[in-house]
Amino acid sequence: MDVFITGGSGFIGQELVRRLVSAGHGVTVLSRSGKVNLSALPGRITICQGDPTREGSWQEVAAGCQAAVNLAGAGIFKRWTRDYKETILSSRVKTTRNLAAALGQRPAGAPATLVSASAVGFYGFRGDEELAETAPPGDDFLARVCQAWEAEAVRAEEFGARVVRTRFGIVLGQGGGSLAQMVPLFKKGLGGNLGSGQQWFSWIHLEDLVSAILRCLEDGALSGPVNLTAPNPVTNQDLTRALGEALHRPAFLTVPEFAIKLRMGEFGSVVLKGQRVMPRVLIEAGFEFRFPRIEEALGDLVG
């Protein structure tokens, strides 16, 4: 199939493009600058210039594809000012609204699939409670962002599209994501628990994440919310131990809560609380995780 991707030049998007091409799919990547360098990859790759937060001719290109994957959105791993919180929200809502509208331009009856990113932040902070896709949403800032984000994706159903709302956990991979920030500190012997270390860390290996996105694209039986997390979430303390062992470095320090809140502001609550999320839909669909446990994932990525 021909797949249109927003956010295709990012940490997750580049790996998804590689896998799609390897599987024989045609890929169109939306780029604001139109200068994304994906020429080293084999297969059918097209670069489409356009701003996903604005209506434009790029929507006609998206309408010509059988499927779309929506990965665009401003990063959350920084201090949240009032203006930046608006950027976090608007970048997701406007992009998803415009992409759903683009799918509405397809001829009546033409099949279409939208796999739209969301996040486990949808559930809010619920302590030790196990959270499957049927759990209700939270009421903090990120939970409200995820609800607004997903509501725009659901609009594509009005145009006959099959919509899968993929709720990402923390993605572990080489060259980006949270490991890019953690590994240098651990290598210097500065790794340790964040706050109490008892908060849950719902994670997924990048390879499993991309495999799950491909499954969502290709499996017509999947729709609605799908948690993209490994089946064995860990506490921050367990993550710290496993990463220290994988790198053969001590990891006995503790960063106190007040220091995290002082440095990160409101975003510090996300780091200090977390969610215990289970990928119930994927498990019931028979999806096989290559890296179901944190030790296996870190052994592959940094061991």
ABEGO torsion letter per residue (X at the ends): XBBBBBGAABAAAAAAAAAAAAAGBBBBBBBAAGABBAAABBEBBBBBBEBAABBBAAAAAAAABABBBBABEBBABBBBBAAAAAAAAAAAAAAAAAAAAAAAABBBGBBBBBBBBBBAAAAEBAEABBBBAABBBBABAAAAAAAAAAAAAAAAAAAGBBBBBBBBBBBBBBGEEAAAAAAAAAAAGABEBBEAGABBBBBBBAAAAAAAAAAAAABAABBEBBBBBBABBBBAAAAAAAAAAAAGBBBABBBBAAAAAAAAEAAAAAAAAEBBBBBAAAAAAGBBBABABAAAAAAAAAX
